[in-house]
């Protein structure tokens, strides 16, 4: 199988960076916004005296703070505004706090993200001359105000001029928000650390992951063993499926079907779990696909189909750089490959059994689940299509042959996974 299933060991930092980079694919205005915010948060928190583990939490918060806003298509007008202007006040009844609250609820489901989620929840609350220490009766962490400052600071640099030529103007802009928008203590820290040219050069560096890793994680990074990696994959699946009502819960259903098929093939329990992780992550590359295509109920044009067919490539690009996740990333990315070599986009000489399982689970789920524009296929019709795909050389017949006996079991497992 090419993987020691009992010794899966992935750094949480690497997983966070992979998702943060994936978020950059979602909207043209984002660029490296999340990584810039993460770097700024870490720099300010370090000089504010935060402990190492607290700095790691705020880096995670910075790297993922707009995760719901970038995944929800109707939030893109908000992103256009807040990523292009220092003043993030919203007009027309828009609420800048909604995506922060939703991000909090999505991320807190994964225990290692719980503290970061609490920081994200309040990252658009102004200091308001001390009133921003609370929202209602809820105390607001100082880390949230660091994220508030870093988030606004990160939108100020432009690409049309050297960063060192911009630093004085940026410092003046931040100073103007002291007391009203930003905690004065944090602005003072920013002024101290931003006096160094290296601060600004690191901010625009294309190697911010290495800077963050070496300075703030190193050997102390949280390691994800099997159960935590599985839990994180479930969170990622929810984020992937957030983008489209047409594919809502698809990734979770594929994961459930993949695990049940792997179990019925008598694979080791640890491998079954890893196949489930691949199922949860198989469509993460769809973050690079315009949501208008994902939600298009009619027939796609030839060019649109080519765009859609790129998503397994991006799944591989997002997952394979994570040390320890290379093989799982391959299983996930091969879900549109065919046994006859006519699939896409890699056309490998051999397709691992685990990838073939995910491929069958993906087709099964896609044709049997309800979508807003159609009902899922019946057992008879769906099995007919799957068996035809076996005859055509697309899918593994040994795996498809399991489906008639466990058809209802798969649907039951899929519903339990969503409960």
N, C-alpha and C positions, 0 to 999 in steps of 0.2 A: 504493500500500500504506500510505501514511501514516507510513513510518518509514525513516530513512536507515540501511540495514542495515550499511553499512561503518563507521558512526561510533557504534555502541552504546557508551555510556560510563556506567556506573552506579557510584555510590559504595558501597563495601563497608559503610560505616556505615549507609547507608539500608537496605540489604538485611538487615543484622543487626537493625535496629530493627523492620523489618516482620515478621520471624520472631518476634522477642521479643514483639511485640504479639499476634501470632497465638497464641503459647503461652498468653497470658492467657485465650483463649477455651476452653481445654481443661478447666479445673477451677475450680469456684467459689471455692476457697480461695486461689487464686493471686493474684488481683487484679493489682497492679502489682509483684509480688515481684521478677521478673527485672530490671525497670528500676530498682527501688530498690537492688538489689544492685549493678548496674552503676554507679550513681551513687556508692554508698559505696566500692566498690573504687577508682574513679577518684580520689575525694577523699583516701583514705588513701594510695594509691600516689603521688600528686602530692607530698604532704608527706613521704613517705618518700624522696624524691629519685629516683624512677623517671624514665627518659627518656620523651619524648613517644610514641615507638613502643611502648614497654613499657606505657605507660598505655592505649594503644589496644588492645593485646592483652588486658589484664585487663578492660577494658570489654566486649569480645566475650565473654570467659569468664563474666563476671557476667550478661550478657544471655541466655546460652544454657546456663547451668550445669546446669539440671535438665531438659534437653531430652528425654532418654530417659525419665525418670521420669514426665513429664507425657504422653508419647505412648504409654506402655505401660499399658493399663487395670488390670492387676493391681498396678501400683505406686500406685494412687490412695489406698489405705489408708495407705501410707507418707507420701504427701503430706499427707493429712489431719492426720497427727501432727506432721511436721516443720514445717509451715507454721502450726501453731497453738500451738506450744510452743517455748520457748527451749532446753530440754534435748532434743536429738535422739537420745538413746540409744534403741536399738530393743530390743524384747522379742520373745519367741516365735521366736527364730532369724532374724529379719529382718536382712539385712545392708545397712547404710546406704551401703556403699561400692560396691555392685553397679552402681547407675545411673551413678555417676561413672566407673567403668571402661568401661561400655558407651558412655557419652557421648564419652569419650576416643577410642574406636575408631571411632565414627561420624564425628566431626568431623575427625579427623586426616587423613582421606582427601582433604580439600580443603586444599592447601598453605597458603593464607592463614589457615587456622584451626589450623594445627599447634601453634603456641605456646599458643593459648587452650585447645586440647584437653589439652595437658600440664598446664596450670593446673587445669582442671576435674577431672582424674584424681584429685587428692588433696584435694579441697575439704572432705572430712569427716574429715580426719585431725586429731586434737587435738595441741596443742603438747606436752602431757605433760612439762612442765618440761625441754624441750630434746630429749627423745627423738623428738619429731615432726619433727625435721630430716631424718629418714630413715624410709622404710618398707622394711624388709628392707635391701637394699643400694642401693635407689634413693634418691637425694637428692631432697628435696621442695622445690620452688621457694618462695621467700618469698611470691611472688604467690599461691600456693595457700593460704597462711595468711592473707593479706589477704582472699581470697575466703571462707575459713572464718569469719572475723570478720564480714565484711559479710553473709553468708548468715544468720547467727544474729541479728545486729543488726536486719536487715530485718523479722524476724517480730515484733519487740517493739512497735512502734507500733500503736495501736488507733484505730478510726474514731469511737469514742464520746466522744472528748475532744480538745481542742486539742493539737497536737503539742508546743507550748511548755510545756504543763502536764505533759507526760509525760517531758520530757528528763532530769530529775534521776533519776527512777526507772530509766530506760533506762541511763543512765550507770552507776548503781550495779550493775545487773544484769551489765553487761559487765565492770566492775571485779571482780565476784565470780568471774569465770572466768579471771582473769589467771593465767598460769602453767600451769594445768591444761588449759583449753580453748584459750586464745589466747596468742600470743606477746606478752610484756610490752612489748616495743618498739612493737608495733602498737597495743596498748591505750593507751599513752602518747600516740601520735599522734592516736588517736581522741579522747582527752580534750582535747587541745589544739584540734583543729579543731571539736569539737562545743560549744565554749564560745560560738560565734557563733550567734545566732538564725537567720541566713541559711542556715546548714548544715541546720537542721531544716526550714525552710520550703522549701528546695530538695528535700529528701527526699520531702516529700508533695506537691510541685508536680505538676500535670497536664501540665507542659511539660518533662519531664526529657530528652526527646530533644533539644530545642533547647539545654538547659543543657549536655548532654554534647557536642553538636556544636560549639557555640561555644567551650567551654573547652578541649576536648581533641582535636578533629579539625580543624575549619576547613579550610584549604586543603591540609592534609597527609593527608587521607583517601585510602586506597588506592582507585584506580579500577579497575573490572572491565571489561576489554575482552571480546571475544567468547568466547575460550577459557575464561577464568576464570569468566565468567558462566555458561557451559555447565556447567563443573565444579561450581559452587555449586548450580545447578538440580538436578543429580544427587543432591547431598547432601540437598537439600530433599525430593526425591522419596522418598528412603529414609526420611526422618523421617515423611513423610505415610503411607507404606505400613507403617511400624512399628506403627501403631495397630491393625491388624486382619489376622488370618490370612486372612480372606476376600478381602482386596484386596492381599495382599502382592505386590509387584513390579508392580502394575497401572500405576502412573505411568510406570515405566521402559519398560514394553511399549508404552504409548500414545505415548511420545516416539519410540521406534524406528519404529513404524508411521507416525507423522506425518512423520518425516524421509524415509522411503522414498517415501511418496506424494507429498510435495512435490518430491522429486528427479525422480520419473517425470512430474511436471507441468512439468518443465524450469524450475523457479524457480531464481534465482541461488543459488549455494552458501551465501552468507551468510544468505539468507532461509531456506533449508533448515535451517540451524543454529538460527535463531531460532524456527522452527516447532517444532523439537525441544525448545527451552527451554520454550515454551508447553505442550507435551505433558507435560514433567516437572512443571510447576507447576499444571496444570489443576485438580487436586483439592485444592489447599492449603486451600480453603475447608471441606473436610471436617473440619478441625480443630475447627470449630464444631458438628459433629454428634455427638451421644452415640454412643459406640462400640457400645452395645447395639443401636442401629439398624443400624450398619454390619455387625454380625455376625449380624443376625437372618436365619435361613435361610428362614423362612416369609413369607407375604404381609404386607406392611405395612398398618397401618390408615390411614384417610384423614388423620388428624392426623400420623402418623409420616411419611407421604409428603410432607406439606407441610414438615416439618422437613428432610427429605432435600433437597427442592427448593430450599432456601435456600443450599446450599453454593456454587453458582456466584456468587451475590451476594457471599459472603464472600471468594471467590477474588479478585474485583474489588476489594473493600475492602482486602484485604491488599496487593495488588500495585500498584494504580493510584497510590497516593500516592508511590511510589518514582520520583523523577525519572529519566527515561530508560527506564522499564519500562512506561509507560502503554499503549503499543500492544500489546506482548506480553501484558500483563495482560488486555487486551480479548480477544485471541485465545483466551487460556486460559479466560476467564470465559464465553465464548459457546458452550461445547461442548455445551450442552443446548438451544440455540436451533434452531428449524426454519425452513426456507425459506418455509413457508406462514404464518409468524408465530405458530404455536401452541405454540412452545417456552417455555422459562422461563429466568431470571426477568425478563429485560430486554425481550424481544420487539422488537428493533431493526428499523428499516425495511430496512436492508441488513446482510448478514453478510459480512465480508471473506473472501476465498478461504482465507486462512490459518486462520481460525476454522472454516471448513467442513471443512478437512482434519483438524483436531484432532477435530471432532465425529465424522467417519467413523472415524477411528482409535480413538476412545473406544468407540464401539458395537462395532466389529470386535473389539477386544481384550476387552471385557466378555463377549461371547457365545462367544468361542473359547477363553478361558483356563480352566483348571481351577480350581474353587473347592472348599473342603473338603466342601461339601454336594452338589456335582454335577460332572460332567465337562463340559469345553468342547464346544461343538457341532462337528459335522463340517463340512467344506468346503461340501458341498451345502446343508445346513440353514442355515448361517450366511449364505451368499450369498443364499439364498432370503429370509431376514429382511431383509437389507440392501436387496435390490432392491424388496421390498415397501415399505420405508420411503421409497425413492425415489418409488415410485408414489403414496404417500400424501402426498408433499410435504414430507417431513422432511429428507432428505439430498440432497446434490448428486450427481446421476446421473453426471456426468462423472468425479467422483472415485471413486465406487463401481465404475464400469465398469473401472477399472484393476485391481481386486482379483483377478479370476480368474487373470490372467496372473502376478501377483506374490504370490499367496497363500503359497506355500512360502517365497519370499524374505523376506516379512515375518516369518514364524515363525522363520526362521533368524536374522534380524537381532535379533529380540526375545531369543532365547536367547543370542546373543553379547553383548548389552547386559547380561545378568545374570551373565555369566561373571566 
